[in-house]
Amino acid sequence: MKRFLSILSCTVLAVACAHFDPASVPDAPDGAVAHVEPLSWWTGMKCPLQLLVNGPDISAWDVRMEGGSGVKITKVSKAESPNYVFLDVEVPASAKAGTYYLVFSKDGQSFKRPFEIGTRRKGSADRKSFTTADLIYLIMPDRFSNGDPSNDSTPDTAEKADRSSIGSRHGGDLQGIINHLDYIADLGATAIWNTPLLLDDDRRGSYHGYAAADYYKIDPRYGDNDLYKEFVAKAHEKDLKVIMDIVTNHSGTTTHWWAKDLPFQDWIHQFPEYTRSNVAFSAITDPHASQRDAMLMDSGWFTGGMADMNLDNPYLLQYFKQWAIWWIEFADLDGFRVDTYPYNEKYPMAQWCKAVTDEYPNFNIVGECWIGSAASIAYWQKDNPNSDGFNSYLPSVMDFPLMNAANSVFGAPQDGRPGQQPQGGRGGGSNASQLYNVLAQDYLYHDLSHVMIFPSNHDTRRVGDIVGKDPARFKALMTFFATARGILQIFSGDEMMFSSADLRAGDPGLRVDFPGGWEGDPFNFFTDEGRAAADVDFDGQPIEKGMRKELYDYCRKLFQWRKTADVIHNGKTLHFIPGRGGYGYFRYNDKDTVFVFINPSATDAAKIPWSTYAEISDGLGEGTNVITGEKVTITDETEVGPMTALVVEYKK
């Protein structure tokens, strides 16, 4: 009988009353409820709702949901810390949108906390995402443009802006990106990927954003949640998609609000002493790997300043599922990029991907699998026929092997000899077979339309460093990536051959400010006049005046053409083993054919072996040079200059 009464009492507490008067219960006193996450929810969602509630000794209070009808708490789960409680909330499809209330009661006292349940946008579940038709423009917000100097430093964040320091915050923000959406669209980009914009409250190096201190709060030095939502809306007005960079593997070690009082001790991976990941990606896919090696890979910490999250904790996993879905629905997002993907526990992370794509079937997620082997990268792509039966449910992967090969083929010699390029490529070579050999392994990928390609990003050397500031090498490099299969991404400034300010400074040295993004900059690269006037490089060395404009104009022509070229987005590839002269390949479909020839020699012109390509070249006749617009008829006598790429389009 006592057990029956206990269950009945809990049931009564959990069910909302049909007619609740909010005035009958006082609001929560200051500090009584510090956090309720997610911050809100919507009707018609597939993902179950589990609220994390945090406050002093909150688990000692009974709680019920009031207001509206049909929404109720079905389960109350206490954490190890008395300052947390997890509430499973049922939101039926018939529930009405509006303000609901969490009502807490104990010893005759009670207080309430509002919780909003909204109505989804029409067609929200069927939203489209980024595809091979897109050119993604990667921005590190702190380094792009300072649109609002008033938020460069804020009273409630530790690190203050200091543009004179290469590794400090420089003041770039959301308003700065909004101010230059026209520039991004005019370049030919169709999507924006920002490195993380969430609060990172480290005392040093917080500009990169990869150590979140609050998963539901835009860093105030960038703006706020409403400004982020406005940014997405304004980007959409310019036909620009927005991809959010998210980090499930780690958070700020001491700066996250839960750091000093974890809900559970296994909320993060903990060891008797600091234990770093062994960074052995093969341990995750290796059928012979020891348990110890596999454990250190996904449970060891990325760095000491980033606590390693434990997705094997079911409450944390659900928290991350809802967090991702909340941002998509709140801000109207078009895609995710997931940082350090293989460092996460792979089976929980697969559940995370599936939860997001179950909610939004067309939503694309690309994972950073920084691995040099195509076979190992393919393992992480959704539906890959892995021998162990594992399915990641991760739609897209990043093609680091192709980046490495391109760095090698187009990379400049250093000090008169082939130099070590990022991630293992050796520069100064004239053999394009490395590109051929990487593309020849495309059979390993389950879905080539979900492979992201890129010449560089925020963690690698700048394209200017790769090509040794050589405009010819740069144009050949960018032409290759603009015509290769896959989803194209470039780092802001790649369109003008940005190079590092100081390679000795590591990451901060390559994450240079975009000239013109700050009032008083000597050059404004957002304008033709500023690009034409630039005569000094980021390292202080002189450059030819007008070079920036020439390179921008070249890339703009290339990218604007790619934007409309379905044969590049969805066409097949036919390539030929590179000879001594160069590398020829075709992108084709039923309507169009594009021929690309790359001569990687730094000194010698190359004749195109057109008759060698007869199985596809016969009958092509006259084509159009994509860059110059000139009519072209290719023969075996057609020459391509040193370190030059030719792109010819044929319309059937």
C-alpha positions in Angstrom: 0.0 0.0 0.0 2.8 2.4 0.8 4.5 1.7 -2.5 1.2 2.4 -4.3 0.8 5.7 -2.6 4.4 6.7 -3.4 3.9 6.0 -7.1 0.5 7.8 -7.1 2.1 10.8 -5.4 4.9 10.9 -8.0 2.4 10.6 -10.8 0.3 13.5 -9.5 3.5 15.6 -9.2 4.5 14.8 -12.8 1.2 15.5 -14.5 0.3 19.1 -15.5 -3.0 20.5 -14.2 -5.4 21.6 -16.9 -5.9 25.0 -15.5 -2.8 26.4 -13.9 -2.6 30.0 -12.6 1.0 31.1 -12.8 0.3 33.8 -10.2 -0.5 31.1 -7.7 3.2 30.1 -7.4 6.1 32.6 -6.9 9.0 32.8 -9.3 12.2 31.0 -8.5 14.4 33.0 -6.1 17.7 34.2 -7.5 20.1 31.4 -7.8 17.6 28.6 -7.0 17.7 27.3 -10.6 21.0 28.2 -12.3 20.5 26.3 -15.5 17.7 24.6 -17.4 19.0 23.0 -20.7 17.9 22.9 -23.4 16.8 26.5 -23.1 13.5 25.8 -24.9 11.9 23.1 -27.1 9.3 22.7 -29.9 6.2 20.7 -30.7 6.5 17.9 -33.3 10.1 16.9 -32.5 11.2 13.3 -32.8 14.0 13.6 -30.4 12.9 12.8 -26.8 13.3 15.8 -24.4 15.3 15.4 -21.2 15.9 18.6 -19.3 19.1 19.1 -17.3 18.2 21.2 -14.3 21.0 22.6 -12.1 20.7 24.5 -8.8 21.7 24.3 -5.2 20.4 21.0 -3.8 17.8 20.9 -6.5 17.4 17.1 -6.4 15.8 17.5 -2.9 12.8 19.2 -4.5 9.8 17.5 -6.1 9.0 18.9 -9.6 6.1 18.9 -11.9 5.3 20.6 -15.3 2.4 23.0 -15.4 0.6 25.1 -18.0 -1.0 24.2 -21.3 -2.1 20.6 -21.8 -0.5 17.2 -22.5 3.1 18.1 -21.6 4.2 16.2 -18.6 7.3 14.9 -16.8 7.4 11.1 -17.1 10.6 10.4 -15.2 12.8 12.2 -12.7 16.5 11.0 -12.5 18.9 12.2 -9.8 22.6 12.6 -10.6 25.5 11.9 -8.2 25.7 15.6 -7.4 22.7 16.8 -5.5 22.8 19.9 -7.5 21.4 18.3 -10.7 18.2 16.5 -11.7 17.3 15.2 -15.2 13.7 15.4 -16.2 12.2 13.3 -19.1 9.4 15.4 -20.6 6.7 14.1 -22.9 5.8 16.7 -25.6 3.0 15.0 -27.7 2.3 16.1 -31.2 -1.0 17.6 -30.0 0.7 19.8 -27.4 0.1 23.5 -27.7 3.0 25.9 -28.0 3.4 28.4 -25.2 4.9 29.0 -21.8 5.0 26.1 -19.4 6.3 26.0 -15.9 8.6 23.7 -13.9 7.1 23.9 -10.4 9.4 22.8 -7.6 7.9 21.9 -4.2 9.4 20.9 -0.8 8.2 21.2 2.8 5.2 23.4 1.9 7.3 25.8 -0.2 7.2 26.1 -4.0 8.5 28.2 -6.8 8.3 28.1 -10.6 10.7 28.4 -13.6 9.2 29.1 -17.0 10.0 26.9 -20.0 9.1 27.8 -23.6 7.7 25.3 -26.1 7.4 26.8 -29.5 6.1 25.9 -33.0 8.5 24.7 -35.6 9.1 26.5 -38.8 7.1 25.2 -41.7 9.2 22.5 -43.5 11.9 22.5 -40.8 12.3 18.8 -40.7 12.9 18.7 -44.5 15.5 21.5 -44.6 18.2 21.1 -47.2 21.9 21.1 -46.4 25.3 21.5 -48.1 26.2 19.4 -51.1 28.7 19.1 -53.9 27.1 22.2 -55.5 28.4 24.3 -52.6 31.6 26.2 -52.0 32.1 26.5 -48.3 33.9 29.6 -47.0 35.6 28.8 -43.7 35.9 31.8 -41.3 37.7 32.2 -38.0 35.4 34.9 -36.7 37.9 36.6 -34.3 40.3 37.1 -37.3 37.8 38.1 -40.0 36.2 41.5 -39.3 35.5 43.7 -36.2 32.0 45.0 -36.8 31.3 46.0 -33.2 34.4 47.3 -31.3 32.3 47.8 -28.2 32.3 44.0 -27.5 36.0 43.4 -28.0 36.4 42.9 -24.3 33.5 42.3 -21.9 33.3 42.4 -18.0 32.1 38.8 -17.8 34.9 37.2 -19.9 38.5 36.7 -18.8 40.6 37.4 -21.9 40.6 40.9 -23.2 41.3 41.9 -26.8 44.9 42.7 -27.7 45.4 42.8 -31.4 49.1 43.5 -31.0 49.5 39.9 -29.6 49.5 37.2 -32.3 47.8 34.7 -30.0 45.3 36.9 -28.3 41.7 37.9 -29.2 41.6 40.5 -32.0 38.0 41.6 -31.9 36.4 40.0 -35.0 32.7 39.2 -34.4 29.4 38.3 -35.9 28.6 41.8 -37.0 31.8 41.9 -38.9 30.7 38.8 -40.9 27.2 40.2 -41.4 28.8 43.4 -42.8 30.7 41.3 -45.5 28.1 38.8 -46.6 28.0 40.4 -50.0 31.8 39.9 -50.4 31.5 36.2 -49.6 28.5 35.7 -52.0 30.2 37.7 -54.8 33.3 35.5 -54.6 31.1 32.5 -55.5 30.8 30.9 -52.1 27.4 29.4 -51.2 28.0 28.4 -47.6 29.8 29.7 -44.5 31.5 27.5 -41.9 32.5 29.5 -38.8 34.9 28.0 -36.3 33.1 27.8 -32.9 31.2 30.8 -31.7 30.2 29.5 -28.3 31.6 31.0 -25.2 35.2 30.0 -24.6 36.4 31.7 -21.4 40.0 30.6 -21.2 42.4 33.3 -20.0 44.7 32.8 -23.0 44.0 31.7 -26.6 40.3 31.8 -26.3 39.9 33.2 -29.8 39.7 29.8 -31.4 36.6 28.7 -29.5 37.3 25.0 -29.2 37.0 24.9 -25.4 33.4 25.6 -24.8 32.4 27.1 -21.4 28.7 27.1 -22.2 27.1 25.0 -25.0 24.0 27.2 -25.2 25.7 30.7 -25.3 27.3 32.6 -28.1 30.5 34.2 -26.8 29.6 37.9 -25.9 32.7 39.0 -27.7 31.0 37.8 -30.9 27.5 39.0 -30.0 24.7 36.9 -28.5 22.3 34.1 -29.5 19.8 36.5 -31.1 22.6 38.1 -33.3 23.7 34.6 -34.3 20.1 33.9 -35.4 20.0 37.2 -37.3 23.3 36.4 -39.0 21.9 33.1 -40.2 18.8 34.8 -41.5 20.8 37.5 -43.3 23.1 34.9 -44.8 20.0 33.0 -46.2 18.9 36.2 -47.8 22.2 36.2 -49.8 21.6 32.5 -50.7 24.4 31.5 -48.3 24.0 28.4 -46.1 25.4 28.4 -42.6 27.3 25.4 -41.1 28.0 25.3 -37.3 31.3 24.0 -36.0 30.6 21.9 -32.9 32.8 20.0 -30.5 31.4 16.9 -28.8 34.8 15.5 -27.7 35.9 18.2 -25.2 34.9 21.3 -23.2 36.8 23.8 -21.2 38.6 22.0 -18.3 38.1 24.7 -15.7 35.9 27.3 -17.5 32.7 25.4 -18.3 30.0 26.2 -15.7 29.8 22.6 -14.6 33.6 22.1 -14.2 33.7 22.3 -10.4 30.5 20.3 -9.9 30.0 17.6 -12.4 26.6 15.8 -12.5 28.4 12.5 -12.5 32.1 11.7 -12.0 32.1 9.9 -15.3 30.7 13.0 -17.1 34.3 13.4 -18.3 37.1 10.9 -18.6 39.2 11.0 -15.4 42.5 9.4 -14.6 44.7 9.4 -11.5 47.0 11.8 -13.4 46.7 13.7 -16.6 46.5 11.2 -19.5 46.6 12.4 -23.1 45.1 10.6 -26.1 47.6 8.4 -27.9 46.2 9.9 -31.2 46.4 6.4 -32.7 43.4 6.5 -35.0 44.2 3.0 -36.2 43.4 1.6 -32.7 39.7 2.4 -33.4 39.6 0.5 -36.7 42.3 -2.1 -36.1 40.7 -5.6 -35.5 43.9 -6.6 -33.6 44.1 -3.5 -31.3 44.5 -3.9 -27.6 41.8 -2.6 -25.3 44.3 -0.3 -23.7 45.3 1.4 -27.0 41.7 1.8 -28.0 40.8 3.2 -24.6 43.6 5.8 -24.7 42.6 6.9 -28.1 39.0 7.9 -27.3 39.3 8.5 -23.5 42.6 10.3 -23.3 42.5 14.1 -23.3 43.1 16.2 -26.4 44.9 18.8 -24.3 45.1 19.7 -20.6 42.9 22.7 -21.2 40.1 20.7 -22.8 38.3 18.1 -20.6 37.5 14.9 -22.5 33.8 14.3 -22.5 32.5 10.7 -21.9 29.7 10.0 -24.3 29.3 6.6 -22.8 27.4 8.4 -20.0 23.7 8.2 -21.4 22.7 11.6 -19.8 25.6 13.4 -21.5 24.9 11.7 -24.8 21.2 12.8 -24.6 22.4 16.3 -23.6 24.6 16.5 -26.8 21.8 15.2 -29.0 19.4 17.9 -27.8 22.1 20.6 -27.9 22.7 19.9 -31.6 19.1 19.8 -32.5 18.3 22.9 -30.4 20.8 25.0 -32.4 19.5 23.7 -35.8 15.9 24.6 -34.8 16.7 27.8 -33.0 19.0 29.3 -35.5 17.7 27.6 -38.7 21.1 26.0 -39.5 22.1 24.2 -42.7 24.8 21.8 -41.6 27.4 20.8 -39.0 31.1 20.3 -39.0 32.2 18.1 -36.1 35.7 18.7 -34.6 38.1 15.8 -33.8 35.5 13.2 -34.8 37.4 9.9 -34.2 38.4 11.0 -30.7 34.8 10.5 -29.6 33.5 7.1 -28.4 32.4 5.7 -31.8 29.1 3.9 -30.9 27.6 6.8 -28.8 28.7 9.2 -31.5 26.9 7.1 -34.1 23.8 7.4 -32.1 24.3 11.2 -32.0 24.6 11.4 -35.8 21.5 9.2 -36.2 19.5 11.3 -33.8 20.3 14.5 -35.7 19.6 13.0 -39.2 16.5 11.2 -38.0 15.2 14.7 -37.0 16.4 16.3 -40.2 16.8 13.6 -42.9 18.5 15.9 -45.5 20.9 17.4 -42.9 24.6 17.0 -43.7 27.3 16.6 -41.1 31.0 16.4 -41.9 33.4 15.0 -39.5 37.0 16.0 -39.1 38.8 12.6 -39.5 42.4 13.9 -39.8 43.9 10.7 -41.2 46.2 10.2 -44.2 44.7 6.9 -45.4 41.6 6.9 -47.6 40.7 3.4 -46.3 40.7 4.7 -42.7 38.7 7.8 -43.6 36.1 5.7 -45.5 35.5 3.6 -42.4 33.9 6.7 -40.7 31.4 7.4 -43.5 27.8 6.4 -43.1 26.8 3.0 -44.5 30.4 2.1 -45.4 30.5 -1.8 -45.5 32.9 -2.2 -42.6 34.0 -5.7 -41.8 33.1 -5.2 -38.1 29.6 -4.1 -39.0 30.0 -0.6 -37.5 27.9 2.2 -39.1 28.9 5.7 -38.0 25.8 7.4 -39.5 28.1 10.3 -40.2 27.2 11.5 -43.7 30.4 13.2 -44.8 34.1 13.0 -44.2 37.1 15.3 -45.0 39.6 14.2 -47.7 42.9 14.8 -46.0 44.8 12.4 -48.4 43.9 14.6 -51.3 45.0 17.7 -49.5 48.4 16.0 -48.7 48.9 15.0 -52.3 48.0 18.5 -53.7 50.4 20.1 -51.1 53.1 17.8 -52.5 52.4 18.3 -56.2 51.9 22.1 -56.1 54.1 22.8 -53.1 57.2 25.0 -53.7 60.7 23.9 -53.0 62.1 25.4 -49.8 65.7 26.7 -49.7 66.2 25.4 -53.3 65.2 21.8 -52.5 61.9 20.0 -52.0 60.6 21.1 -48.6 58.5 19.3 -46.0 54.9 20.4 -46.6 52.1 20.1 -44.1 51.0 16.6 -43.2 53.8 14.9 -45.1 53.7 16.2 -48.6 57.0 17.2 -50.2 56.9 20.3 -52.3 58.6 21.0 -55.6 57.8 17.8 -57.4 56.7 17.7 -61.0 54.9 14.4 -60.9 51.1 14.6 -60.6 50.8 10.9 -60.1 50.1 11.5 -56.4 46.9 13.2 -57.3 46.0 10.4 -59.6 46.8 7.7 -57.0 44.6 9.4 -54.3 41.7 9.7 -56.7 42.2 6.1 -57.9 41.3 5.0 -54.3 37.8 6.5 -54.6 36.4 3.0 -54.7 36.9 3.0 -51.0 34.2 5.6 -50.3 30.7 4.5 -50.1 29.4 7.9 -51.3 31.7 10.3 -53.2 29.1 13.1 -53.1 29.7 13.3 -49.3 33.5 13.8 -49.4 34.8 17.3 -48.5 37.9 18.6 -50.3 40.1 21.5 -49.4 43.5 23.0 -50.1 43.9 24.2 -46.5 42.0 25.0 -43.4 42.5 26.8 -40.0 44.8 24.0 -38.7 47.2 23.7 -41.7 49.6 26.0 -43.4 48.1 28.7 -45.6 48.0 28.2 -49.3 50.6 30.9 -49.7 53.0 28.9 -47.5 52.3 25.8 -49.5 53.0 27.3 -52.9 55.9 29.5 -51.7 53.9 32.6 -52.6 54.1 31.7 -56.2 51.0 32.9 -58.1 51.4 30.3 -60.8 51.5 27.4 -58.4 48.6 29.0 -56.5 46.4 29.2 -59.6 47.1 25.6 -60.5 46.3 24.4 -56.9 43.0 26.3 -56.7 42.0 25.2 -60.2 42.5 21.5 -59.3 40.3 21.8 -56.2 37.7 23.8 -58.1 37.3 21.0 -60.6 37.8 17.9 -58.5 34.9 15.7 -57.2 33.5 16.5 -53.8 32.3 19.3 -51.6 34.7 22.2 -51.9 35.9 24.2 -48.8 38.4 27.1 -48.7 39.7 29.1 -45.8 39.0 32.8 -45.9 41.8 34.5 -47.7 42.7 31.5 -49.7 41.2 33.4 -52.7 44.1 35.8 -52.4 46.9 33.4 -51.5 47.1 34.4 -47.9 50.3 33.2 -46.1 51.3 33.0 -42.5 52.5 36.0 -40.5 55.0 33.9 -38.6 55.4 30.1 -39.2 57.4 29.9 -35.9 54.3 31.0 -34.0 52.3 27.9 -34.8 48.5 28.1 -35.2 48.2 31.8 -34.2 50.8 32.7 -36.9 48.7 31.3 -39.7 45.3 32.6 -38.5 46.0 36.1 -39.8 43.5 39.0 -39.7 41.6 39.8 -42.9 42.9 43.2 -44.0 40.1 45.8 -44.0 38.2 44.1 -41.3 39.4 46.6 -38.7 39.1 50.4 -38.9 42.5 51.9 -39.8 43.9 48.9 -41.6 46.4 50.1 -44.3 44.7 47.9 -46.9 41.1 46.8 -47.4 40.9 43.5 -49.1 37.1 43.6 -49.2 37.4 46.1 -52.1 39.0 46.1 -55.5 41.0 49.2 -54.7 42.4 47.8 -51.5 43.4 44.5 -53.2 45.1 46.4 -56.0 47.0 48.6 -53.7 48.5 45.9 -51.4 52.2 45.7 -51.6 53.2 44.1 -48.3 52.7 40.5 -47.2 51.6 39.3 -43.8 55.2 38.7 -42.7 56.2 42.3 -43.7 57.9 41.3 -46.9 57.1 43.2 -50.1 54.8 41.7 -52.8 54.0 42.9 -56.3 51.3 45.6 -56.2 48.2 44.3 -57.9 48.9 40.6 -57.2 46.1 40.3 -54.6 43.6 41.7 -57.0 44.7 39.4 -59.9 44.5 36.3 -57.7 41.1 37.3 -56.3 39.8 38.0 -59.8 41.1 34.6 -61.0 39.4 32.7 -58.1 36.2 34.7 -58.4 35.9 33.8 -62.1 36.7 30.1 -61.3 34.2 29.9 -58.3 31.4 31.8 -60.0 31.7 29.3 -62.9 31.8 26.3 -60.6 28.7 27.6 -58.9 26.6 27.0 -62.0 28.5 23.9 -63.3 26.4 20.9 -62.6 29.0 18.7 -64.4 31.4 19.6 -61.6 28.8 19.1 -58.8 27.4 15.8 -60.0 29.5 14.6 -63.0 31.7 11.6 -63.2 35.5 11.6 -63.4 37.7 10.0 -66.1 41.4 10.5 -65.7 44.5 9.3 -67.3 47.8 8.2 -65.8 50.0 11.2 -65.8 52.9 11.1 -68.2 56.0 13.2 -68.1 54.1 16.2 -69.4 51.2 16.4 -67.0 47.9 15.2 -65.7 44.7 15.2 -67.8 41.2 14.4 -66.5 37.6 14.9 -67.5 34.5 15.7 -65.6 31.4 14.7 -67.6 27.7 14.0 -67.6 25.1 13.5 -70.3 25.1 17.2 -71.2 28.5 18.6 -70.6 32.2 17.7 -70.5 35.0 19.7 -68.8 38.6 18.9 -69.6 41.3 19.8 -67.1 45.0 19.6 -67.8 47.6 20.3 -65.1 51.3 20.8 -65.9 53.1 20.6 -62.6 56.5 21.2 -63.9 58.1 24.4 -62.6 60.3 24.9 -65.7 59.0 23.1 -68.8 55.9 23.6 -71.0 53.9 20.4 -71.7 52.1 19.3 -74.8 48.6 17.8 -74.2 48.5 14.1 -75.5 45.0 14.7 -76.8 44.9 11.6 -79.0 45.7 9.5 -75.9 42.4 10.7 -74.5 40.5 9.6 -77.6 37.9 7.4 -75.8 36.4 10.6 -74.5 38.0 13.4 -76.5 37.0 12.3 -79.9 34.4 14.6 -81.3 34.6 17.2 -78.7 35.7 19.8 -81.2 35.7 23.4 -80.0 35.4 24.3 -76.3 35.6 27.4 -74.1 38.5 28.3 -71.8 36.7 28.8 -68.5 39.0 31.5 -67.3 39.6 33.6 -70.4 36.3 32.9 -72.2 38.3 32.2 -75.4 37.3 29.4 -77.9 39.8 26.5 -77.8 40.4 23.6 -80.1 42.9 21.2 -78.5 45.3 19.0 -80.5 48.4 17.0 -79.7 50.4 20.2 -80.3 48.6 22.3 -77.8 51.0 23.4 -75.1 50.4 24.3 -71.5 53.0 26.4 -69.7 54.9 25.5 -66.6 52.9 25.1 -63.4 49.7 26.0 -65.2 46.2 24.5 -65.3 43.9 24.6 -68.4 40.2 24.2 -68.0 38.0 23.8 -71.1 34.3 23.4 -71.1 32.4 21.6 -73.9 28.6 21.9 -74.3 26.8 19.0 -76.0 
